[in-house]
Amino acid sequence: MAKKGDWVQVRTVVLKAEERTARIPEDTQKCDLIEWTKGTLQENSAEIGDEVTIVTAVGRVVKGLLEDEAPCYKHNFGEFVPEIIQMEKQLKEFLFGGEK
């Protein structure tokens, strides 16, 4: 349960699928346009899925569905690709005439 002042992430539907332009790819047209925003919770307490209000780091007030408490970055650069080592060796040979 998140409490007032906790750093959270909310989910907001910016445009429903039927409101999106026809100028985007067909598979994209079928999906809602979603915005995820992080900020401090303004309600005294809330559970995941509750509609809440947050204040962002720059002071914007946003309403949305509570999606995450104490959100963090979860991206990475993927799994190790052994071919990249071979490419590096070839590139060094091409550019510098050998490994350096």
C-alpha positions as CSV (number, residue, x, y, z in Angstrom):
1,M,0.0,0.0,0.0
2,A,1.4,3.4,-1.0
3,K,1.1,6.3,1.4
4,K,0.9,10.1,0.9
5,G,4.3,11.4,-0.3
6,D,5.5,8.1,-1.7
7,W,7.2,8.1,-5.1
8,V,4.8,6.2,-7.5
9,Q,3.9,5.7,-11.1
10,V,0.5,6.2,-12.6
11,R,-1.0,5.1,-15.9
12,T,-3.3,7.4,-18.0
13,V,-5.1,6.8,-21.2
14,V,-4.2,9.9,-23.4
15,L,-6.3,8.7,-26.4
16,K,-8.6,5.7,-26.8
17,A,-8.0,3.5,-29.8
18,E,-11.0,4.9,-31.7
19,E,-9.8,8.5,-31.1
20,R,-6.4,7.9,-32.8
21,T,-5.6,9.2,-36.3
22,A,-5.7,7.1,-39.4
23,R,-2.2,8.2,-40.3
24,I,-0.5,5.7,-38.0
25,P,0.1,2.0,-38.7
26,E,-3.0,-0.2,-38.5
27,D,-1.8,-2.2,-35.5
28,T,-1.0,1.0,-33.6
29,Q,-4.5,2.4,-34.4
30,K,-6.0,-0.6,-32.5
31,C,-4.2,0.4,-29.2
32,D,-4.9,3.1,-26.7
33,L,-2.2,5.8,-26.4
34,I,-0.9,5.3,-22.8
35,E,1.2,7.7,-20.7
36,W,3.1,6.6,-17.6
37,T,4.0,9.4,-15.2
38,K,6.0,9.4,-11.9
39,G,5.4,11.6,-9.0
40,T,4.5,11.9,-5.3
41,L,1.2,10.4,-4.2
42,Q,-1.3,13.0,-2.9
43,E,-3.9,10.5,-1.3
44,N,-3.4,9.3,2.3
45,S,-3.1,5.7,1.0
46,A,-3.8,3.8,-2.2
47,E,-3.5,0.3,-3.6
48,I,-2.3,-0.7,-7.1
49,G,-5.2,0.0,-9.5
50,D,-6.8,2.8,-7.5
51,E,-7.3,6.2,-9.2
52,V,-5.0,8.7,-7.6
53,T,-3.5,12.1,-8.0
54,I,0.3,12.7,-8.1
55,V,2.5,15.8,-8.3
56,T,5.5,15.3,-10.7
57,A,9.0,16.6,-10.0
58,V,8.2,19.7,-12.0
59,G,5.0,20.4,-10.2
60,R,2.4,19.0,-12.7
61,V,-0.7,17.5,-11.1
62,V,-1.7,14.3,-12.8
63,K,-4.6,11.8,-12.2
64,G,-4.3,8.2,-13.2
65,L,-4.4,4.6,-12.1
66,L,-1.7,3.7,-9.6
67,E,0.6,1.2,-11.4
68,D,3.8,1.0,-9.3
69,E,5.2,2.0,-6.0
70,A,8.8,3.2,-5.8
71,P,9.3,2.7,-9.6
72,C,12.8,2.2,-10.9
73,Y,14.4,1.8,-14.4
74,K,14.3,-1.8,-15.6
75,H,15.8,-1.5,-19.0
76,N,19.1,-3.0,-20.1
77,F,21.0,-3.5,-23.3
78,G,20.0,-7.1,-23.8
79,E,21.9,-10.4,-23.6
80,F,25.6,-10.8,-24.5
81,V,26.1,-11.3,-28.2
82,P,29.4,-13.2,-28.9
83,E,29.6,-12.0,-32.5
84,I,30.2,-8.4,-31.2
85,I,33.6,-9.5,-29.9
86,Q,34.6,-10.7,-33.4
87,M,33.3,-7.5,-34.9
88,E,35.4,-5.4,-32.5
89,K,38.5,-7.3,-33.5
90,Q,37.7,-6.8,-37.2
91,L,37.0,-3.1,-36.7
92,K,40.3,-2.5,-34.8
93,E,42.2,-4.3,-37.5
94,F,40.5,-2.2,-40.2
95,L,41.0,1.1,-38.4
96,F,44.3,0.7,-36.6
97,G,46.0,-2.2,-38.4
98,G,45.7,-4.5,-35.4
99,E,44.5,-4.8,-31.8
100,K,45.3,-1.8,-29.5
